[in-house]
Amino acid sequence: MARNIIIMDSSASMRRIIRTMIQATINDAVVSEAQDAEEAQGLLEDAHYHLVLFSKESSGTTWLEFAQKRLALPEGKRTNFILFTSSKKQDYFDEIKHYGIQEHIIIPCVPDALGAVIVKTCTHFGMRATRRYSMHDASASLEQGSNSFPAEVINFSEGGVLCELDTPPQLHWRTPAMINLEFNLDGATLKVAGLYSVASRLIVIESNSDYSPRRIRLSYRFVSVPEESKRQLLQVFRMIEKQEELIGQEV
């Protein structure tokens, strides 16, 4: 999942410097720019952004109050904020914390320092719009045309699945796949079928001696889910949550 980031500052050259630093350290960053609070608010109202980096000079009380409201949204919808400034005045850092903004960075700084603050503030876990679940022995089959590829399910949600498999030469990971999931529910097998999906990320887990991928992890996003499959997935989620509640009572 890409980190959608806004840089807000009145100086185009400063925005360019910050953008270059981000792109040098954060591989999944998609960066937009705003020259003032009004433009940044417009971007945030039109699309979902995970993070805004803003300068002291480009902000004011109205902006900080707006940021406070964005920080109060439910996880998965909220926007995080980082102040960048050349000032070291503690009173302003204390003021922005009053509005819920916890992080700041003093510039100039090295790209790695900025990257570390961004990763700390904008985690992939916090970016997830829906919860992910994991179940022992869950499996999947990835179907492309007449080919079917078995895979181990690492985790899944109502929006997609992360699976792991040995790399078959016939698999075209950039081509959509029809995914069928299989779960063991109290000794009974539940099959959730017809999940039309597209791959969003590939990670090589192991390589062959010639450095070609031997085992991979593929993250798929569900594009189309039949109503019956939605109902079955909810059944699996509820069962996992019930088991977690029982474990919590025992502890």
MARDO-207291 format. One line per 2 residues: number of its first residue (from 1); their letters; for each residue x, y, z of N, C-alpha, C. Coordinates in Angstrom, 2 decimals. Example, Ala and Ser with C-alpha at 12.3 -4.5 7.8 and 13.67 -1.06 7.14 Angstrom:
2
1) as) 13.19 -5.69 7.80 12.30 -4.50 7.80 13.20 -3.30 7.80  12.85 -2.25 7.08 13.67 -1.06 7.14 12.90 0.03 7.87;
***
This chain:
251
1) ma) 0.84 -1.19 0.00 0.00 0.00 0.00 0.87 1.24 0.00  0.61 2.15 -0.91 1.40 3.37 -1.01 1.06 4.33 0.12;
3) rn) 2.07 5.07 0.56 1.86 6.16 1.51 1.55 7.43 0.73  0.34 7.93 0.85 -0.06 9.15 0.16 0.26 10.35 1.05;
5) ii) 1.15 11.21 0.59 1.72 12.28 1.41 1.54 13.63 0.74  1.20 14.64 1.54 1.15 16.03 1.07 2.28 16.80 1.74;
7) im) 2.97 17.61 0.95 3.94 18.58 1.49 3.32 19.96 1.36  3.17 20.67 2.50 2.54 21.99 2.48 3.56 23.04 2.90;
9) ds) 3.88 23.93 1.97 4.79 25.04 2.25 4.64 26.07 1.13  4.80 27.34 1.46 4.62 28.40 0.47 5.77 28.45 -0.54;
11) sa) 6.91 27.85 -0.18 8.08 27.89 -1.06 8.13 26.65 -1.95  8.11 26.87 -3.27 8.19 25.75 -4.21 9.53 25.03 -4.10;
13) sm) 10.60 25.78 -3.86 11.93 25.15 -3.74 12.01 24.30 -2.49  11.40 24.75 -1.38 11.39 23.94 -0.16 10.57 22.67 -0.37;
15) rr) 9.42 22.79 -1.03 8.62 21.60 -1.31 9.41 20.60 -2.15  10.17 21.11 -3.11 10.98 20.24 -3.96 12.07 19.54 -3.16;
17) ii) 12.69 20.25 -2.23 13.74 19.65 -1.39 13.16 18.54 -0.53  12.02 18.81 0.10 11.38 17.80 0.96 10.93 16.60 0.14;
19) rt) 10.36 16.85 -1.03 9.93 15.76 -1.91 11.12 14.86 -2.28  12.25 15.47 -2.63 13.44 14.70 -3.01 13.92 13.84 -1.85;
21) mi) 13.89 14.39 -0.64 14.31 13.64 0.55 13.39 12.45 0.80  12.09 12.67 0.62 11.13 11.58 0.83 11.35 10.48 -0.19;
23) qa) 11.48 10.86 -1.44 11.62 9.87 -2.51 12.95 9.13 -2.45  13.94 9.71 -1.74 15.23 9.05 -1.58 15.20 7.97 -0.51;
25) ti) 14.19 8.02 0.37 14.17 7.09 1.51 12.90 6.24 1.63  11.77 6.72 1.10 10.49 6.02 1.24 10.08 5.49 -0.13;
27) nd) 10.23 4.18 -0.33 10.00 3.60 -1.65 8.54 3.64 -2.10  7.61 3.66 -1.13 6.20 3.57 -1.50 5.47 4.91 -1.37;
29) av) 6.21 6.02 -1.36 5.59 7.32 -1.19 5.01 7.85 -2.51  3.78 8.36 -2.43 3.17 9.10 -3.54 2.94 10.51 -3.02;
31) vs) 3.68 11.47 -3.57 3.77 12.80 -2.98 2.98 13.83 -3.78  2.17 14.62 -3.07 1.49 15.78 -3.65 1.97 17.03 -2.93;
33) ea) 1.72 18.20 -3.54 2.19 19.45 -2.95 1.04 20.44 -2.81  1.14 21.27 -1.75 0.18 22.36 -1.55 0.97 23.57 -1.06;
35) qd) 0.61 24.75 -1.58 1.36 25.94 -1.20 0.80 26.62 0.04  -0.44 26.27 0.44 -1.00 26.85 1.65 -2.05 25.92 2.24;
37) ae) -2.59 26.31 3.40 -3.54 25.46 4.12 -4.82 25.23 3.32  -5.27 26.25 2.62 -6.50 26.12 1.84 -6.35 25.06 0.75;
39) ea) -5.22 25.07 0.06 -4.99 24.09 -1.00 -4.84 22.68 -0.41  -4.17 22.57 0.73 -3.99 21.27 1.38 -5.34 20.71 1.84;
41) qg) -6.18 21.56 2.40 -7.51 21.11 2.83 -8.32 20.62 1.65  -8.21 21.31 0.52 -8.92 20.87 -0.67 -8.48 19.49 -1.12;
43) ll) -7.18 19.23 -1.09 -6.67 17.90 -1.45 -7.20 16.84 -0.50  -7.20 17.14 0.79 -7.64 16.17 1.80 -9.14 15.88 1.70;
45) ed) -9.90 16.85 1.26 -11.35 16.66 1.14 -11.71 15.90 -0.14  -10.82 15.92 -1.13 -11.09 15.25 -2.40 -10.59 13.81 -2.44;
47) ah) -9.60 13.47 -1.62 -9.00 12.13 -1.65 -8.43 11.80 -0.27  -8.06 10.53 -0.09 -7.52 10.12 1.20 -6.00 10.19 1.19;
49) yh) -5.46 10.98 2.11 -4.02 11.08 2.30 -3.68 10.58 3.70  -2.55 9.89 3.81 -2.15 9.32 5.09 -1.37 10.31 5.95;
51) lv) -0.70 11.26 5.31 0.23 12.12 6.04 0.37 13.47 5.37  0.48 14.53 6.19 0.80 15.87 5.71 2.04 16.36 6.44;
53) lf) 3.06 16.76 5.70 4.20 17.47 6.26 3.99 18.94 6.00  3.99 19.75 7.05 3.70 21.17 6.88 4.73 22.01 7.63;
55) sk) 4.97 23.21 7.14 5.93 24.11 7.77 5.22 25.03 8.76  5.98 25.53 9.71 5.44 26.47 10.70 4.90 27.72 10.01;
57) es) 5.63 28.19 8.99 5.27 29.42 8.31 3.96 29.31 7.52  3.61 28.09 7.10 2.41 27.91 6.27 1.18 27.54 7.09;
59) sg) 1.31 27.50 8.41 0.19 27.05 9.24 -0.25 28.15 10.20  -1.43 27.95 10.77 -1.99 28.87 11.74 -3.01 28.14 12.59;
61) tt) -3.74 28.87 13.41 -4.70 28.24 14.31 -5.78 27.48 13.56  -6.28 28.07 12.47 -7.32 27.39 11.68 -6.81 26.07 11.13;
63) wl) -5.58 26.06 10.64 -4.98 24.83 10.11 -4.81 23.80 11.22  -4.33 24.22 12.38 -4.11 23.29 13.49 -5.44 22.69 13.98;
65) ef) -6.49 23.49 13.98 -7.81 22.97 14.36 -8.31 21.97 13.33  -8.04 22.23 12.05 -8.40 21.29 10.98 -7.63 19.99 11.16;
67) aq) -6.34 20.09 11.46 -5.52 18.90 11.69 -6.05 18.10 12.87  -6.46 18.79 13.91 -7.00 18.12 15.09 -8.22 17.27 14.75;
69) kr) -9.08 17.78 13.87 -10.26 17.04 13.44 -9.89 15.82 12.61  -8.88 15.96 11.73 -8.45 14.83 10.89 -7.82 13.73 11.75;
71) la) -7.12 14.13 12.81 -6.48 13.16 13.70 -7.50 12.40 14.54  -8.69 12.98 14.69 -9.72 12.35 15.50 -10.56 11.33 14.74;
73) lp) -10.34 11.22 13.42 -11.10 10.27 12.62 -10.71 8.83 12.98  -11.57 7.85 12.69 -11.23 6.45 12.98 -9.99 6.01 12.23;
75) eg) -9.27 5.05 12.82 -8.07 4.54 12.18 -8.42 3.98 10.81  -7.59 4.26 9.83 -7.88 3.87 8.45 -8.42 5.03 7.65;
77) kr) -9.01 6.02 8.34 -9.51 7.22 7.67 -8.75 8.48 8.11  -7.99 8.33 9.18 -7.34 9.50 9.76 -6.14 9.93 8.94;
79) tn) -5.79 11.21 9.08 -4.60 11.78 8.47 -3.62 12.15 9.59  -2.35 11.80 9.41 -1.32 12.17 10.38 -0.59 13.42 9.90;
81) fi) 0.08 14.09 10.83 0.73 15.36 10.53 2.12 15.41 11.15  3.07 15.97 10.40 4.43 16.19 10.89 4.80 17.64 10.57;
83) lf) 5.28 18.36 11.58 5.76 19.72 11.37 7.23 19.69 10.97  7.60 20.47 9.95 9.03 20.67 9.69 9.34 22.16 9.84;
85) ts) 10.45 22.46 10.49 10.79 23.84 10.81 12.29 23.98 11.04  12.79 25.18 10.85 14.18 25.47 11.17 14.31 26.02 12.59;
87) sk) 13.18 26.28 13.22 13.17 26.82 14.58 13.31 25.70 15.61  13.90 26.05 16.74 14.05 25.07 17.83 13.27 25.53 19.07;
89) kq) 12.29 26.41 18.86 11.53 26.95 20.00 10.56 25.90 20.54  10.75 25.55 21.79 9.96 24.49 22.41 8.50 24.89 22.58;
91) dy) 8.23 26.20 22.72 6.85 26.63 22.96 5.94 26.28 21.78  6.47 26.36 20.54 5.64 26.01 19.39 5.44 24.50 19.30;
93) fd) 6.46 23.73 19.65 6.30 22.27 19.67 5.23 21.86 20.69  5.22 22.55 21.83 4.19 22.27 22.85 2.81 22.66 22.34;
95) ei) 2.73 23.75 21.56 1.44 24.20 21.03 0.85 23.18 20.06  1.68 22.67 19.13 1.12 21.72 18.16 0.72 20.40 18.83;
97) kh) 1.41 20.05 19.93 1.01 18.83 20.66 -0.37 19.00 21.29  -0.70 20.24 21.64 -2.05 20.52 22.17 -3.12 20.15 21.16;
99) yg) -2.80 20.20 19.86 -3.74 19.85 18.80 -3.60 18.38 18.36  -2.76 17.63 19.05 -2.62 16.20 18.75 -1.50 15.85 17.80;
101) iq) -0.73 16.85 17.36 0.39 16.59 16.44 1.63 16.27 17.27  2.08 15.04 17.21 3.12 14.57 18.12 4.53 14.68 17.55;
103) eh) 4.65 14.74 16.23 5.98 14.66 15.63 6.38 15.95 14.93  7.67 16.27 15.02 8.25 17.37 14.27 9.67 17.01 13.88;
105) ii) 10.21 17.70 12.88 11.60 17.50 12.49 12.21 18.86 12.17  13.42 19.04 12.64 14.11 20.31 12.43 14.98 20.20 11.19;
107) ip) 14.79 21.14 10.28 15.56 21.16 9.04 16.59 22.29 9.09  17.74 22.12 8.42 18.07 21.00 7.52 18.33 19.71 8.30;
109) cv) 18.07 18.59 7.62 18.32 17.28 8.19 18.69 16.32 7.06  19.20 15.18 7.42 19.55 14.18 6.40 18.28 13.43 6.00;
111) pd) 18.21 12.93 4.76 17.01 12.21 4.31 16.61 11.05 5.22  17.59 10.32 5.75 17.26 9.17 6.60 16.51 9.59 7.85;
113) al) 16.84 10.76 8.39 16.15 11.24 9.59 14.69 11.55 9.28  14.45 12.21 8.15 13.07 12.49 7.74 12.32 11.19 7.46;
115) ga) 12.99 10.26 6.76 12.36 8.98 6.46 11.96 8.23 7.71  12.80 8.27 8.75 12.51 7.56 10.00 11.28 8.14 10.69;
117) vi) 11.13 9.47 10.67 9.96 10.10 11.28 8.69 9.75 10.51  8.79 9.72 9.18 7.62 9.37 8.36 7.18 7.94 8.63;
119) vk) 8.13 7.01 8.66 7.80 5.60 8.90 7.19 5.42 10.29  7.72 6.15 11.28 7.19 6.07 12.63 5.76 6.59 12.71;
121) tc) 5.51 7.68 12.00 4.19 8.32 12.06 3.16 7.65 11.17  3.60 7.20 10.02 2.69 6.66 9.01 3.01 5.19 8.77;
123) th) 2.54 4.34 9.68 2.84 2.91 9.59 1.85 2.22 8.66  2.27 1.13 8.05 1.36 0.36 7.20 0.20 -0.21 8.01;
125) fg) 0.48 -0.56 9.27 -0.60 -1.09 10.12 -1.69 -0.04 10.32  -1.27 1.19 10.59 -2.25 2.25 10.80 -2.98 2.66 9.53;
127) mr) -2.40 2.38 8.37 -3.01 2.75 7.09 -4.11 1.79 6.66  -4.18 0.64 7.27 -5.16 -0.36 6.84 -6.58 0.11 7.14;
129) at) -7.42 0.04 6.13 -8.82 0.45 6.30 -9.64 -0.65 6.95  -9.24 -1.91 6.78 -9.96 -3.03 7.37 -8.99 -3.94 8.09;
131) rr) -9.50 -4.65 9.10 -8.65 -5.55 9.87 -8.25 -6.76 9.03  -7.03 -7.26 9.27 -6.58 -8.49 8.65 -6.66 -9.63 9.66;
133) ys) -6.99 -10.80 9.16 -7.14 -11.98 10.00 -6.17 -13.06 9.52  -5.89 -13.99 10.42 -5.04 -15.13 10.05 -5.65 -16.39 10.66;
135) mh) -5.60 -17.48 9.92 -6.15 -18.75 10.41 -5.22 -19.88 10.00  -4.95 -20.76 10.96 -4.05 -21.90 10.71 -4.62 -22.79 9.60;
137) da) -3.75 -23.21 8.69 -4.09 -24.14 7.61 -5.01 -23.54 6.55  -5.22 -22.23 6.55 -6.00 -21.63 5.48 -5.21 -21.71 4.17;
139) sa) -5.90 -22.01 3.09 -5.23 -22.17 1.79 -6.01 -21.46 0.70  -5.36 -21.32 -0.45 -5.98 -20.64 -1.58 -5.58 -21.33 -2.87;
141) sl) -6.41 -21.18 -3.87 -6.03 -21.57 -5.22 -6.19 -20.34 -6.11  -5.15 -20.07 -6.89 -5.15 -18.93 -7.79 -5.39 -19.44 -9.20;
143) eq) -6.48 -19.05 -9.79 -6.84 -19.57 -11.11 -6.64 -18.51 -12.18  -5.90 -18.92 -13.22 -5.73 -18.09 -14.42 -5.95 -18.98 -15.63;
145) gs) -7.05 -18.78 -16.31 -7.39 -19.64 -17.44 -7.57 -21.07 -16.97  -6.86 -22.02 -17.60 -6.97 -23.43 -17.22 -5.98 -23.81 -16.13;
147) ns) -5.14 -22.86 -15.69 -4.13 -23.14 -14.66 -4.66 -22.80 -13.27  -4.27 -23.64 -12.30 -4.62 -23.40 -10.91 -3.37 -23.58 -10.06;
149) fp) -3.08 -22.60 -9.19 -1.85 -22.61 -8.41 -2.19 -22.62 -6.92  -1.82 -23.67 -6.18 -2.10 -23.71 -4.74 -1.19 -22.76 -3.98;
151) ae) -1.72 -22.15 -2.92 -0.96 -21.19 -2.13 -1.35 -21.27 -0.66  -0.42 -20.89 0.19 -0.67 -20.79 1.63 -1.17 -19.38 1.92;
153) vi) -2.23 -19.26 2.72 -2.77 -17.96 3.08 -2.05 -17.45 4.33  -1.43 -16.28 4.22 -0.74 -15.67 5.37 -1.73 -14.85 6.19;
155) nf) -2.49 -13.97 5.54 -3.57 -13.25 6.19 -4.58 -12.80 5.14  -5.73 -12.35 5.62 -6.81 -11.98 4.69 -7.73 -10.98 5.37;
157) se) -8.49 -10.27 4.57 -9.46 -9.30 5.06 -10.64 -9.29 4.10  -11.59 -8.39 4.35 -12.72 -8.30 3.42 -12.29 -7.67 2.10;
159) gg) -11.08 -7.09 2.08 -10.62 -6.42 0.87 -9.54 -7.12 0.09  -8.94 -8.19 0.66 -7.88 -8.86 -0.08 -7.23 -9.98 0.72;
161) vl) -6.16 -10.55 0.15 -5.48 -11.68 0.77 -3.99 -11.60 0.47  -3.18 -12.02 1.44 -1.73 -12.17 1.26 -1.43 -13.67 1.28;
163) ce) -0.83 -14.18 0.22 -0.56 -15.60 0.13 0.88 -15.86 -0.28  1.34 -17.08 -0.02 2.72 -17.47 -0.31 2.71 -18.77 -1.09;
165) ld) 3.59 -18.88 -2.08 3.64 -20.08 -2.92 4.98 -20.20 -3.62  5.30 -21.43 -3.99 6.45 -21.65 -4.87 6.10 -21.10 -6.24;
167) tp) 7.06 -20.51 -6.91 6.79 -19.78 -8.15 6.65 -20.71 -9.34  5.42 -20.90 -9.86 5.26 -21.71 -11.07 5.54 -20.86 -12.31;
169) pq) 6.18 -21.42 -13.31 6.51 -20.64 -14.51 5.28 -20.13 -15.24  4.13 -20.81 -15.08 2.93 -20.42 -15.82 2.20 -19.23 -15.18;
171) lh) 2.57 -18.89 -13.93 1.86 -17.83 -13.22 2.28 -16.46 -13.76  1.28 -15.67 -14.16 1.52 -14.29 -14.59 0.94 -13.38 -13.50;
173) wr) 1.79 -12.92 -12.61 1.29 -12.25 -11.41 0.63 -10.91 -11.71  0.97 -10.31 -12.85 0.34 -9.03 -13.20 -1.04 -9.21 -13.83;
175) tp) -1.39 -10.45 -14.13 -2.70 -10.74 -14.72 -3.70 -11.05 -13.60  -4.94 -10.53 -13.66 -5.92 -10.84 -12.63 -6.11 -12.35 -12.45;
177) am) -6.51 -12.73 -11.25 -6.72 -14.14 -10.93 -8.06 -14.32 -10.23  -8.67 -15.48 -10.43 -9.85 -15.85 -9.67 -9.34 -16.66 -8.47;
179) in) -9.62 -16.18 -7.27 -9.09 -16.82 -6.06 -10.21 -17.54 -5.32  -9.92 -18.76 -4.91 -10.81 -19.53 -4.05 -10.08 -19.81 -2.74;
181) le) -10.71 -19.47 -1.62 -10.13 -19.69 -0.30 -10.76 -20.90 0.36  -9.98 -21.56 1.23 -10.48 -22.73 1.93 -10.07 -22.65 3.40;
183) fn) -11.07 -22.79 4.29 -10.85 -22.69 5.74 -11.36 -23.94 6.44  -10.74 -24.25 7.57 -11.18 -25.36 8.41 -11.91 -24.77 9.61;
185) ld) -13.24 -24.91 9.64 -14.06 -24.36 10.72 -14.58 -25.49 11.59  -13.92 -25.71 12.74 -14.34 -26.76 13.67 -14.48 -28.11 13.00;
187) ga) -13.51 -28.45 12.15 -13.50 -29.76 11.50 -14.22 -29.80 10.17  -14.95 -28.74 9.85 -15.65 -28.69 8.57 -14.93 -27.73 7.62;
189) tl) -14.90 -28.08 6.36 -14.22 -27.25 5.37 -15.19 -26.24 4.77  -14.79 -24.99 4.79 -15.58 -23.91 4.19 -14.80 -23.36 3.00;
191) kv) -15.43 -23.37 1.82 -14.80 -22.85 0.61 -15.46 -21.52 0.24  -14.63 -20.50 0.09 -15.10 -19.18 -0.32 -14.59 -18.97 -1.75;
193) ag) -15.50 -18.97 -2.71 -15.11 -19.04 -4.12 -15.43 -17.75 -4.87  -14.78 -17.63 -6.03 -15.13 -16.58 -6.99 -14.66 -15.20 -6.63;
195) ly) -13.47 -15.08 -6.00 -12.95 -13.77 -5.60 -12.04 -13.25 -6.73  -12.61 -12.44 -7.60 -11.85 -11.91 -8.73 -10.90 -10.85 -8.20;
197) sv) -9.58 -11.03 -8.44 -8.56 -10.26 -7.74 -7.44 -9.78 -8.66  -6.79 -8.70 -8.22 -5.60 -8.20 -8.91 -4.46 -8.10 -7.90;
199) as) -3.25 -8.42 -8.35 -2.08 -8.36 -7.47 -1.67 -6.91 -7.22  -1.32 -6.60 -5.98 -0.89 -5.24 -5.63 0.56 -5.19 -5.18;
201) rl) 1.12 -6.34 -4.80 2.52 -6.34 -4.36 3.08 -7.75 -4.45  4.35 -7.85 -4.81 5.06 -9.13 -4.86 6.35 -9.01 -4.07;
203) iv) 6.61 -9.99 -3.21 7.85 -10.04 -2.43 8.51 -11.38 -2.66  9.78 -11.38 -2.99 10.53 -12.63 -3.17 11.01 -13.11 -1.80;
205) ie) 10.60 -14.32 -1.42 10.97 -14.90 -0.13 12.26 -15.72 -0.24  12.35 -16.52 -1.28 13.54 -17.32 -1.53 13.87 -17.28 -3.01;
207) sn) 15.18 -17.39 -3.32 15.63 -17.35 -4.72 16.32 -18.66 -5.09  16.31 -18.98 -6.37 17.05 -20.12 -6.89 18.53 -19.76 -7.02;
209) sd) 19.33 -20.74 -7.39 20.77 -20.50 -7.53 21.09 -19.49 -8.62  20.17 -19.36 -9.60 20.39 -18.37 -10.66 19.73 -17.02 -10.33;
211) ys) 19.28 -16.87 -9.06 18.69 -15.64 -8.53 17.26 -15.39 -9.01  16.69 -16.30 -9.74 15.28 -16.17 -10.10 14.43 -16.51 -8.88;
213) pr) 13.21 -15.97 -8.77 12.37 -16.22 -7.60 11.98 -17.70 -7.47  12.18 -18.27 -6.28 11.76 -19.63 -6.02 10.45 -19.67 -5.23;
215) ri) 10.36 -18.81 -4.23 9.13 -18.72 -3.44 8.79 -17.25 -3.26  7.50 -16.93 -3.42 7.07 -15.53 -3.39 5.87 -15.34 -2.47;
217) rl) 5.69 -14.11 -2.06 4.45 -13.69 -1.39 3.74 -12.70 -2.30  2.46 -12.95 -2.53 1.65 -12.09 -3.39 0.51 -11.49 -2.59;
219) sy) 0.38 -10.18 -2.68 -0.73 -9.49 -2.06 -1.78 -9.21 -3.14  -2.99 -9.71 -2.92 -4.08 -9.52 -3.88 -5.18 -8.64 -3.30;
221) rf) -5.72 -7.79 -4.13 -6.88 -6.97 -3.77 -8.11 -7.52 -4.48  -9.18 -7.75 -3.70 -10.41 -8.27 -4.29 -11.09 -7.15 -5.09;
223) vs) -11.39 -7.44 -6.35 -12.09 -6.50 -7.21 -13.59 -6.77 -7.21  -13.96 -8.05 -7.21 -15.37 -8.45 -7.23 -15.56 -9.65 -6.31;
225) vp) -16.50 -9.53 -5.38 -16.77 -10.61 -4.42 -18.26 -10.95 -4.45  -18.64 -12.19 -4.78 -20.06 -12.57 -4.78 -20.67 -12.40 -3.38;
227) ee) -21.96 -12.12 -3.33 -22.63 -11.89 -2.04 -22.49 -13.09 -1.10  -22.58 -14.30 -1.63 -22.44 -15.49 -0.78 -21.04 -15.57 -0.20;
229) sk) -20.04 -15.19 -0.99 -18.66 -15.21 -0.49 -18.46 -14.14 0.59  -19.10 -12.98 0.44 -19.04 -11.96 1.49 -19.60 -12.49 2.79;
231) rq) -20.73 -13.18 2.70 -21.36 -13.74 3.90 -20.45 -14.78 4.54  -19.81 -15.61 3.73 -18.92 -16.64 4.27 -17.68 -16.02 4.93;
233) ll) -17.13 -14.98 4.31 -15.99 -14.31 4.93 -16.36 -13.72 6.28  -17.53 -13.10 6.38 -17.99 -12.56 7.66 -18.12 -13.67 8.69;
235) qv) -18.57 -14.84 8.28 -18.67 -15.98 9.18 -17.30 -16.36 9.73  -16.30 -16.36 8.86 -14.93 -16.68 9.30 -14.41 -15.61 10.26;
237) fr) -14.63 -14.33 9.93 -14.17 -13.25 10.80 -14.78 -13.38 12.19  -16.08 -13.64 12.25 -16.77 -13.72 13.54 -16.25 -14.90 14.36;
239) mi) -15.95 -16.00 13.70 -15.44 -17.15 14.42 -14.07 -16.85 15.03  -13.20 -16.19 14.26 -11.88 -15.83 14.76 -12.00 -14.86 15.94;
241) ek) -12.88 -13.87 15.82 -13.06 -12.90 16.90 -13.61 -13.56 18.16  -14.51 -14.53 17.99 -15.06 -15.25 19.14 -13.96 -16.05 19.84;
243) qe) -13.09 -16.70 19.07 -11.98 -17.44 19.66 -11.05 -16.51 20.42  -10.81 -15.32 19.87 -9.95 -14.34 20.54 -10.57 -13.88 21.87;
245) el) -11.89 -13.72 21.90 -12.57 -13.33 23.13 -12.43 -14.40 24.20  -12.56 -15.66 23.78 -12.43 -16.76 24.74 -11.02 -16.84 25.32;
247) ig) -10.03 -16.64 24.44 -8.64 -16.65 24.90 -8.39 -15.50 25.88  -8.97 -14.33 25.57 -8.82 -13.17 26.46 -9.44 -13.41 27.82;
249) qe) -10.56 -14.12 27.88 -11.20 -14.44 29.16 -10.36 -15.40 29.98  -9.67 -16.33 29.30 -8.84 -17.29 30.00 -7.60 -16.62 30.59;
251) v) -7.07 -15.63 29.85 -5.89 -14.92 30.34 -6.27 -14.02 31.52;
***
